[in-house]
């Protein structure tokens, strides 16, 4: 039986009277690349934050979230070793989450902090092996020439590539990408998705990526999980999602989610399954 990378069981989350997640259950096998589709307010970001342990589920309601066989939270209580579990889970955000005034290299090396004593981070005295790992990660995504630039000088697409580099330096086994291409132009969006697919295919990293743009799900994710109003309304092969099925699932929200994309649904191919620093 394939090892499960992510397992969510009857997850429920409320914000006051609003129920954001309604008994969500799902699982991802190790090495999958899965699209998480849904219109605004469907619960995509909330779900990802529960998987990473940044949000706690409703107390008093039986639920469990596990990553790579380790319990992140159960019944609304975080596991005592949740920080150690998070070291294997990288989250890539829509707004990049880089420190703009710092060099790209320093931002990428943040992925190594869980392996290093605090004094090294404070003094920026990183071991040579970590510097080499960071440079290799930047080279992999094609922005090694930007290593010593301030992060704020990079384009949006380059900043997102730096965020992917940080995940590689972290050594993450699971990447949670929360609308990573929502702020990017089409060319940059495709490059970022290509890189996520490459990391998934070549390194075996499990990728769960939330998207608005359905055409990118068809192009890069063999499987799709669709959310509507906090509930899973579809979980299966992406190619089985016809335009009619998408409208059936999303109703009036379909125009927001699938604008300008319906003509692409049956034509997109799926990929194969599958100097501020001191060296010490």
C-alpha positions as CSV (number, residue, x, y, z in Angstrom):
1,X,0.0,0.0,0.0
2,X,1.3,3.5,-0.9
3,X,2.5,5.6,2.0
4,X,0.2,8.5,2.7
5,X,1.8,11.9,2.7
6,X,-1.3,13.8,3.9
7,X,-4.3,12.5,5.6
8,X,-7.2,14.6,6.8
9,X,-10.2,13.1,8.7
10,X,-13.5,14.9,9.4
11,X,-11.8,18.3,9.7
12,X,-14.2,21.1,10.8
13,X,-13.3,24.7,11.3
14,X,-15.5,27.6,12.3
15,X,-14.8,31.3,12.6
16,X,-17.6,32.5,14.8
17,X,-20.9,31.5,13.2
18,X,-19.2,30.9,9.8
19,X,-18.3,27.3,9.1
20,X,-15.2,27.4,6.9
21,X,-14.6,23.6,6.7
22,X,-17.3,21.0,7.0
23,X,-16.1,17.5,7.9
24,X,-13.4,17.5,5.2
25,X,-11.7,14.2,4.7
26,X,-9.0,13.5,2.1
27,X,-5.7,11.8,1.6
28,X,-2.7,12.2,-0.7
29,X,-0.2,9.5,-1.5
30,X,3.5,10.3,-1.3
31,X,4.7,11.7,-4.6
32,X,1.4,13.0,-5.9
33,X,0.8,16.5,-7.4
34,X,-2.8,17.5,-6.7
35,X,-4.7,20.6,-7.5
36,X,-7.0,22.1,-4.9
37,X,-9.7,24.1,-6.8
38,X,-12.4,26.4,-5.5
39,X,-13.7,29.9,-5.7
40,X,-12.9,32.5,-3.1
41,X,-14.2,31.5,0.3
42,X,-14.3,27.8,-0.5
43,X,-11.9,26.9,2.2
44,X,-8.7,26.2,0.3
45,X,-6.3,28.4,2.3
46,X,-7.9,27.3,5.6
47,X,-7.4,23.7,4.7
48,X,-3.8,24.2,3.8
49,X,-3.2,26.0,7.1
50,X,-4.6,23.1,9.0
51,X,-2.3,20.7,7.2
52,X,0.7,22.7,8.2
53,X,-0.5,23.2,11.7
54,X,-0.9,27.0,11.5
55,X,-4.6,26.7,12.3
56,X,-6.3,24.4,14.8
57,X,-9.6,22.6,14.1
58,X,-12.7,23.1,16.2
59,X,-12.3,21.7,19.7
60,X,-14.9,19.1,20.7
61,X,-15.2,17.7,17.2
62,X,-13.4,14.5,16.3
63,X,-10.8,15.2,13.7
64,X,-7.2,14.4,12.7
65,X,-4.5,15.7,10.4
66,X,-1.4,13.7,9.7
67,X,1.6,14.4,7.5
68,X,4.1,11.6,6.5
69,X,2.5,9.4,9.1
70,X,2.9,11.8,12.0
71,X,-0.1,13.5,13.6
72,X,-0.1,17.3,13.2
73,X,-3.3,17.8,15.2
74,X,-6.1,15.7,16.7
75,X,-9.5,17.0,17.9
76,X,-8.3,20.6,17.7
77,X,-5.1,20.1,19.7
78,X,-1.7,20.5,18.0
79,X,0.8,17.7,18.5
80,X,3.6,18.4,21.0
81,X,6.2,17.9,18.2
82,X,4.4,19.9,15.6
83,X,7.4,22.2,15.0
84,X,9.5,19.2,14.1
85,X,6.8,17.9,11.7
86,X,6.7,21.4,10.1
87,X,10.3,21.1,9.2
88,X,9.3,18.6,6.5
89,X,6.4,20.8,5.2
90,X,7.0,23.9,3.1
91,X,4.3,26.4,2.4
92,X,4.6,28.7,-0.6
93,X,2.3,31.7,-0.4
94,X,0.7,34.0,-2.9
95,X,2.7,37.0,-1.7
96,X,6.0,35.1,-1.5
97,X,6.8,35.8,2.2
98,X,10.3,37.0,1.5
99,X,12.1,39.7,3.5
100,X,12.5,42.4,0.8
101,X,15.5,44.2,2.3
102,X,17.6,41.0,2.6
103,X,19.5,39.3,-0.2
104,X,17.8,36.5,-2.0
105,X,20.4,34.1,-0.6
106,X,19.6,35.0,3.0
107,X,15.9,34.4,2.3
108,X,16.6,31.0,0.7
109,X,18.9,30.0,3.6
110,X,15.9,30.5,6.0
111,X,14.9,27.1,4.9
112,X,17.9,25.7,6.7
113,X,17.2,27.3,10.1
114,X,15.6,24.2,11.6
115,X,18.9,22.4,11.2
116,X,21.1,25.2,12.7
117,X,21.6,26.7,16.1
118,X,20.0,30.1,16.6
119,X,23.4,32.0,16.9
120,X,24.2,31.1,13.3
121,X,21.0,32.7,12.1
122,X,21.5,35.8,14.2
123,X,25.1,36.3,13.0
124,X,24.4,35.0,9.5
125,X,27.3,32.6,9.8
126,X,26.1,29.8,7.7
127,X,28.1,26.6,7.1
128,X,29.6,26.2,3.7
129,X,27.5,23.2,3.0
130,X,24.3,25.2,3.5
131,X,25.5,28.0,1.2
132,X,26.3,25.4,-1.4
133,X,22.8,23.8,-1.0
134,X,21.2,27.3,-1.3
135,X,23.1,28.1,-4.5
136,X,22.2,24.8,-6.1
137,X,18.6,25.4,-5.3
138,X,18.7,28.9,-6.9
139,X,20.4,27.4,-9.9
140,X,17.7,24.7,-10.2
141,X,15.1,27.4,-10.6
142,X,17.2,29.6,-12.8
143,X,17.9,32.7,-10.6
144,X,21.4,32.0,-9.3
145,X,22.5,35.3,-10.8
146,X,20.1,37.1,-8.4
147,X,21.6,35.5,-5.3
148,X,23.0,38.6,-3.7
149,X,20.3,41.1,-4.9
150,X,17.8,42.4,-2.4
151,X,14.7,40.3,-2.7
152,X,12.6,43.4,-3.3
153,X,14.3,44.0,-6.6
154,X,13.1,40.7,-8.1
155,X,10.0,40.4,-10.2
156,X,7.1,38.5,-8.9
157,X,7.9,35.4,-10.8
158,X,11.5,35.5,-9.6
159,X,10.4,36.0,-6.0
160,X,8.2,32.9,-6.2
161,X,11.1,30.9,-7.6
162,X,13.1,32.1,-4.6
163,X,10.3,30.7,-2.4
164,X,10.6,27.4,-4.2
165,X,14.4,27.4,-3.6
166,X,13.8,28.0,0.1
167,X,11.5,24.9,0.2
168,X,14.3,22.9,-1.5
169,X,16.9,24.0,1.0
170,X,14.4,23.1,3.8
171,X,14.4,19.6,2.5
172,X,10.6,19.5,2.5
173,X,8.9,16.3,1.7
174,X,5.5,18.1,1.3
175,X,4.9,21.4,-0.4
176,X,1.7,23.3,0.2
177,X,1.4,26.0,-2.4
178,X,-1.4,28.5,-1.6
179,X,-2.4,30.2,-4.9
180,X,1.3,30.6,-5.8
181,X,0.5,32.0,-9.3
182,X,-2.4,34.3,-8.5
183,X,-0.3,37.5,-8.6
184,X,1.8,36.5,-11.6
185,X,1.6,37.1,-15.4
186,X,0.8,34.1,-17.6
187,X,4.4,33.4,-18.6
188,X,5.7,33.5,-15.0
189,X,2.7,31.4,-13.8
190,X,3.6,28.7,-16.2
191,X,7.3,28.7,-15.2
192,X,6.4,28.4,-11.5
193,X,4.0,25.6,-12.2
194,X,6.6,23.9,-14.3
195,X,9.1,24.1,-11.5
196,X,6.6,22.7,-8.9
197,X,5.9,19.8,-11.3
198,X,9.7,19.2,-11.8
199,X,10.3,19.1,-8.0
200,X,7.4,16.7,-7.7
201,X,8.5,14.4,-10.6
202,X,12.3,14.4,-10.1
203,X,12.6,14.7,-6.3
204,X,9.4,12.8,-5.3
205,X,8.1,15.8,-3.2
206,X,4.3,15.7,-2.7
207,X,2.7,18.9,-3.9
208,X,-0.8,20.2,-3.0
209,X,-1.4,23.4,-4.9
210,X,-4.5,25.6,-4.6
211,X,-5.5,27.3,-7.8
212,X,-8.1,29.6,-9.3
213,X,-6.9,29.0,-12.8
214,X,-8.4,25.6,-13.9
215,X,-6.2,25.4,-17.1
216,X,-3.1,25.0,-14.9
217,X,-4.8,22.2,-13.0
218,X,-5.4,20.4,-16.3
219,X,-1.8,21.1,-17.5
220,X,0.1,20.0,-14.4
221,X,-2.0,18.1,-11.9
222,X,-3.3,14.6,-12.7
223,X,-5.7,14.7,-9.8
224,X,-8.0,17.5,-8.5
225,X,-9.8,18.0,-5.2
226,X,-12.6,20.6,-5.5
227,X,-14.0,22.5,-2.6
228,X,-17.2,24.5,-2.4
229,X,-18.4,26.2,0.8
230,X,-16.0,24.2,2.9
231,X,-16.9,20.8,1.5
232,X,-15.2,18.4,-0.9
233,X,-17.4,18.2,-3.9
234,X,-15.0,16.4,-6.3
235,X,-11.9,14.2,-5.8
236,X,-10.7,12.4,-8.8
237,X,-8.8,12.6,-12.1
238,X,-8.5,16.1,-13.5
239,X,-9.3,15.0,-17.0
240,X,-12.7,13.8,-15.9
241,X,-13.7,17.4,-15.0
242,X,-15.7,18.5,-18.1
243,X,-16.9,22.0,-18.5
244,X,-20.4,20.8,-17.7
245,X,-19.2,19.0,-14.6
246,X,-17.4,22.1,-13.4
247,X,-20.5,24.3,-13.8
248,X,-22.6,21.6,-12.0
249,X,-20.2,21.7,-9.1
250,X,-19.8,25.5,-8.8
251,X,-23.0,27.0,-10.2
252,X,-22.8,30.8,-10.2
253,X,-19.2,30.8,-9.0
254,X,-18.1,29.1,-12.2
255,X,-17.6,32.4,-14.0
256,X,-15.2,33.6,-11.4
257,X,-13.2,30.4,-11.3
258,X,-13.1,29.4,-14.9
259,X,-13.2,32.7,-16.8
260,X,-11.5,32.4,-20.2
261,X,-10.6,28.8,-19.5
262,X,-13.4,26.6,-20.7
263,X,-12.1,26.4,-24.3
264,X,-8.8,24.9,-22.9
265,X,-10.4,22.1,-20.8
266,X,-10.2,19.4,-23.4
267,X,-6.9,20.3,-24.9
268,X,-4.3,20.7,-22.1
269,X,-1.9,17.7,-21.8
270,X,-1.2,16.2,-18.4
271,X,2.4,15.6,-17.3
272,X,3.7,12.1,-16.6
273,X,2.5,10.7,-13.3
274,X,4.3,10.6,-11.1
275,X,28.1,39.3,0.9
276,X,26.2,39.8,4.3
277,X,27.1,36.3,5.1
278,X,30.1,34.7,6.6
279,X,31.2,31.1,5.8
280,X,32.0,29.1,8.9
